[in-house]
Amino acid sequence: MATSRPSAPQRRASTSGWRYRLRRVGAFVRDFATSSPSRFAILVFGTLILIFTSLLSLPIASATGRATPLADALFTAVSTICVTGLVTVDMATHWSPFGNAVIFLGVNIGGMGVLTLASILGLVISKRLGLRAKLIAAGDSNPLRAHGGPVNEGQTVRLGEVGQMLRTVALSTLVIEGIVAVLLYPALVMAGIDPLMALWEAPYYAAMSFTNTGFTPNVGGLEPFADDYFLLTVLMTSVFLGSIGFPVIYTLSKHVWHVGRWALHTRLTLITTTLLFFAGAIAFLTLEYDNPGTFGSMNAWDTTFQAFFLSAMTRSGGFSVVDIGELYGSSQVVGSMLMFVGGGSASTAGGIKVTTLAVLALAVWSEAKGRTTVEVFSRRIPSDVQRVALSVVAWGSTIVALSTIIIAQITHAPIAHVLFDVISAFGTVGLSTGLTESLPDPAVYVMAATIFMGRIGTVTLAAAVAATSRSQLYSLPVERPIVG
């Protein structure tokens, strides 16, 4: 029996129904994206990850000409856009020139920050920034703005300076990566790399170091350059510049010789970064000097240099000369602590950020001294900043704990290795004990989610969830529970 064909009115009604549903979906996405910079960041990050997963899944992206499995393509896309550096495949042999080009583009997009990049594109197209674009860009330069409410205290980058800051981001990225590539090229050629290959590897290493990603394009990673201290120093300097954050670079570009004009954020970032750099190096030097698997066979100069290099890379760089899996357990704990802290706010680094640690340390010191306010450099740090710092640590610790438990249960691997790689994922560092490359697919997805939450920021994540929270117009009676 022949089926009757739908009439024209029925077809029009069906088409109208689909159009209505699409409009509803479009309206939901538009409202979600424009309700706060934090939600917009999550939406753009998620979209970019899907796009790059699709590109890396194509047969043309692999060196063998076969499609990359979904788990590996997704994880590489997340690690690329979130500038992490953890891998489940051999980066030097798995990807084709097309795949490497996609990864190179992705780390530069992720390194600058999707909100910043979107605002830069808007500035280029429209020649001006509207208020909404400035607020979106400011959400990238200061995560406190992601809450959508007023930010009353002095800012590292004020709203009126957002356009200048965006130009600084674009210019500093191009200039620093360009200078690093020029410095690395002769060093790579002298190390035995083919001059034509070095034309590709020099900008690749420059991008991977400034964005704090840590991917390496050659077989063996940095091991062939273990004794090339010039090359390692250039990489270490590039990692440092990327980790201090664009607001700090912006401040230094304006007042590099006028320390008195530096914002409090700039001072705290540079001081805390320097202290952690030296403290980490001293710790690694003390703990690893007799380890035959790492520094034990080196002389005093080599050991000292490699300790500083490892300290810089555990902050977020992700490059390594020694086998991380051979570190003593005590050194892995030190490395985990440095990775959890990470780099500066609004930088290419991850972690809870150095200013978060500085604010909490100052709050503890003030409490120990019996002071009612937290003050430093003739400035008072308001209580809302302290609460956000505490929230960041709490969210970060929760994410790390849950991911560690889930992956340990899936793999039954040594908990020390699981914890180290999970913190490396959360801090978007990229160092690994070797566990990540052998993870089964379910654990790969958990690790990818950990990277995503670590990169978008715990403050941004919390603000996105609570963006529609309402103000409370009343207060309840005070009662003090016993703590401590």
N, C-alpha and C positions, 0 to 999 in steps of 0.2 A: 504494500500500500504506500503510495507516494505521500511524502510529508508536505504539508502546505507551506508555502514561502511566506515569511513575515511581511505584513503589509508595510507600505511606506510610513504611515504614522507610527507603527510599532518600531521600525528601524530608527526613526528620528528620536523616539522616546528612549531607546536603548543607548543611542549615541549621546543624547543629552545627559543620561545617567552617568556614563563614563566621564564626560566632561565635568560634571558636577563633582564627582569623586576626585578627579585630578585637581580641580580648583581647591577642594577641601585640603588635599594633601599639600598642595603648593602654599596655601595659606598657613597651614600648621608649620611647615618648614620655615616660611618667612617670619612668622611670629616667634618661633623658637630661636632663629638666628639673630633677630633684631632686639630681643628682650634684654640681652646683656652681652658684653664682649666675651664673657667666659663661654656662654653657649655657642656663640658664633665661632669661637676658637675650636671647640669640640666638633662642631659640624664640619668645619673646613678641614681639620686634621683627619676626621673620619673619611671625608670625601677623597682627600688626597691619597690616603692609604688604599682605598678601593681602586683608584685610578692606577696607582703604581703597582698594586698587586696584579691587576689585569695586564699591564705592560710587561711585568717580569714573568708572567705565566706564558707569554707568547713563545713559540718555538724559536723565533729569531733572537730572543734574549739570552738563550743558553748556547754555550760553545758547541754542544753536541747536536743542536738543531731539534731537540725534543723539548716538549713542554715541561716546565719545572713543576713539581708537585705543589698543590695548593698551600700546604702547610709551610713549605720552604719559601714560596713566593710571597705569601702574606707576612711571614716573619721578617724576611729581608726588606719588604716595603715598610713595615713598622720600624725596623731598626734604622732604615734610611731616613724616613721622614722625621723620626724622633731623634736623629743624629746620635745613635747609641753605639753601634759597632759590634754588637754580638751577632754571631752568624751560626747558621745550621748547615751551610755549604762552604766549600773552599772558594773564597772570593777571587783568588788568583787564577783558577782554572775553570770554574763553573760557568761564568758569564761570558757572553760574546761582546764584541765592541759595542753593539747596540745596548745590551744589558748594562755594561759599565757606564755608558753615556746616560742612561736613565738614572742610575744610582748617583752619578756625579751631579746631575740636575737636582735630584731629590734632596741630597744633603745640603745643598746651598739654599733650597727653599726652606727646609726645616731649620737650618741654622739661623737664618734671619728672623724666623718666626712668621707664622702664617698671617697673623693680624698686621704685623709690620709690612709684610709683602703686599697684602691686599691694599693697605693704605698707600704704599709707594705707587702701585699701579694706578690707584685712583688719582693720586697727585699728578702722575705723568699724563693721564688721559684728560683730566678736567682742569689742570693747571692750578687747582686750589683744593683746599680741604674744608669740607663742611664740618659742622659741629659733631654730627654722628661719626664721621670718619676720624675726627680727632679723638673722640672718646674711645673708639675701637683701637686706634693706635696706642693711646695712653694705657689701655688695658694690657698691652704687651710690654710697655716700658715700666709699668708699675702694677703688679698683680692686685694690690689693694683696691685699685679702681674697678676690678672685676665685680665687686659687690654691688655696683650700680649706685651707691650712695655717695655723699660728699666725702672728699679726702681733704681735711682741713689744714693739716700741718704742711710745712714747706716740702715741696716735691723736688726730686732730682731733676725731673723734666716737667716743667709746668705745661698746662694745656696750650698756652699760646706759643710754646716752643716746639710743639710736636712736629711741625713741618720741617724745622731745622734738624731735629733729631732723626727724622726719616732720611733726610739727605745724608746725614752722618753715617747712618747704618749702611746705606747703599754704597757710599763712597769708601768707607772704611773696609767693607767686605771686599770690594774690587781692588783697592790699593794694597791691603795687607796680603791677600791671597796672591796678587800679582808679584809683590816683592818677594814673598816666600818662594814662589815658583821659580823666579829668576835666581835666587840664592841656591835652591836645591838642584837646579839643572846641572851645573858643572860638577857638583858633588856626586850626583847619580852617575854621570858619565865616567868620572874618575873611579867610581866603585865598580865599573865594568858593565854598566847598563848600556845597551845599544843607544846611540845618539837619537835615533828616531823614536825608540820606545821611551826615552827620557823626556821627549817633548810632551808625551802623554802623562807619564808618571809624575813629573814635577808639579803640574797644576793639580793632579789627583791628590798627591800627598799634601799640597798646600790647602786644598779644600777640606780634606779629612782632618787636618790638624787644627785649622782655625775654627771649624765647626765642632771640634772635639768629638769626632765620630770614631776614628781609629781604624777604618778599613785600610788594608794594604793591597796593592795591585800585583805584587810579585810573589812568587813562591818562597815560602819561608818567612814572610813578613819582614820585620826589621833585623832578624838575626844576621843576614849578610852584612849589615851596616853596624854591627855591635861595637866596632872599634872606631867608627867614623864620628868623632865627637862634634865636628862642625855640623854635620847633617842632623845629629840628635839634638844639638843645641838650638838649631833653627826650628825644628819641630817643637821643642819644648817652649820656645818663645812664642810661637804661633798659637800653641794650646793655651798659654797664659793669657794672651791678648783676647782670645775668644772666650775665655772663662770669666773675665772680669765683668763683662756685660756691656751692652751698647750705651746705657746711660752714663756709665763711668767713662767710656771712650769719648762720649759727647762732652762731658765735663772737662776732661783732660784736653780735648781739642780747643776748648775756649779758655781754660785757665791753667794750662800745664805748669806754668812757673809761678802761679799765685795760689799757694796752698791755702791761704786764708779764705779764698773764695770757693774752695771745694765744698760740696754738699756733704752732710753727715753720712749719707749713703756711700759716697765715694770713699770717704776716709775709712769707714768701717770695712768696706769691701777690700780695699788695698791692704789694710793692716791685718785683717783676719786671714786673707789669702797668703800673705807673706809668712805669718806665724805658722799656719798649717803646713806650708811648703817646707820650712826648716824643721818643724817638729816631726813631720812624716819622714824626712830624710834621716834625721838623727835616730828615729825609732827603727827604720829599716837597716841602717848601718849597724846599730847595736845588736839587733836580733839576727841578722843574716850574714854577718861577716865570716862565720865559720861553717856556713851551709854549703856542702860540696855541690849541691844541685843548683845554686844560684851565684853567690858572691865568693864562695870558699876558695875557688881557684884563681881569683883576681888579686892584683896587687892593690896597695892602699889607694892609689889615685883612681884606678878603675872602680874599685868598690865604692868610693865616695861619690864619684860621678853617677854611677848607676843607681845609687841610693836616692840621689836628688831626682834623677830621671823617673824612677819608679814613683816617688812621692808626687811629682807633677802629674803623672799619668793616672794615678789612682784618684785624683781629684775630678777627672772627667775625660782625660785625653784618650785613654783606651789603647795606646800603643804599648808594646812590651818587648823587651829584649830577652829577659829571662823567662823561664817557664813558670807561670803563675801557680800551676799545680805542684811545683817543687818547693814553694815557700813553706816555712815552718807555720804551724797553726797559729802561733802568736803573731806572726807577720800578716797572716790572712785576716786576723781580727783587726789589726791596725789598718790594713787596706780597706776593710769593710767600713770602718768608722770614717775614713777619709772619703770613701765613695758615697756614703750616706749624706755627708755634709755637702759635697759637690762644689759648685762654683758660685759666681755672682748672680744676682737676680737679673732677669731679662738678658741672659747671656745664652751662649750655645751649650753651656754646661747644664747638668741636671742636679739632683739631690734636693735637700731641704734649703740649700743656699747658705752662704757664709754669713750673710747679714742676719739670718734667722738665728744661727748659733751665737753671733755676737750679741744680739738683743737679749737672748735668754741668759747668756753669761753675765751680762750687765745687770739684768733683773735679779739674778741670784746673788751677785755681789752687793747690790743695793739692799736686798733683804738681809743679808748677813751683817751689813753695817747699820741696820736699823733705819734706813732712809725711807721716806714715804713716796719718793719719786725716783725714777731712773734717769740719771743725768750723765752726759758725756760730752766733752768738747764744748762746754757752755751751752748745751742744748738738752731739752727734756724730751724723752721718748714717751709718747702718750700711751695710755693703757690699752687702747684698741690695737696698736701695733704689737704690744706684748701678747695679747690674746690671740692674734693671728699667728704669731710665731709659735706659740704653744699648740695651736690647732694644726699647724703644718707638721710639727714633729709627731703629734698624735696620729694624724691621718697617714703620714709616711710609715710610721712604725706598724700601724694596723695593716697597711697594704703589704709590707714586707713579710710580716708574720703570717698572714693568710696565704700568700703565694708560696712561702717556704713550706708550710704545712701541706698544702695541696700537692706541690711538686714532689716533696719527699715521700708522700703517700703513694703517688703514681709510680715513682722510679725506684723507691727504696735505696736511693743513693746515700752516701755519707752526708750527714746533715751539715757539716762544715762546708762542703763543696756546694751544696744546694743554697745555703745561706749566702755564700760569697757571690754566686752567680745571680741570685735574686736581687741582692743589693746593687750589683753591677747593672742589672736591668733597670731597677727603679731609679738609680742615679744616672742612667743613660751613659755609662762609662764605657763598657765594651770589653773589659778584662774578663777572662774566664779561666776556670780551673780545667777546662776541657769537657765539662758536663753538658753545656748547652748544645754542642754539636751532636751529642748522642741521645738527646731527649726524644721520646716518642711523641707522636702528633698531639695528644691531649695536653701534655706538659708544654709543648711548643706554644699552643694557644694561650695557656696560662701565663707563660713568660712574655708573650706579645702583649697581653693585657696589662701586665706589670709595667712594661716599657711605656705603653700609652699613658697610663695614669701617672707615671713618673715624669713624663715629658710635658704633658699639659699642665702639670702643677697641681699640688694638693689644694692650694687656695682657689685656683680656677675651677677645679672639680667640685669643691664644696660650694662655691658661689653659683655654679651652674645649677646645682641641685636646688639651692635655696633662693634662686633669683626672684621667685614670686612671693617670697615671704612678706608678711604684712607687719607694719610697725605696731608695737604694743603700746596702747595709750594709758596703761595703768601699771603700777608696781606693787608687788606683794610684800608682806612683812619680812624683815630680815631675820635669819637665824643662822648661826655659824656652826657647821659640823666640825668635828675634830679631824684634823688632817695631820699626817706625818707620824 
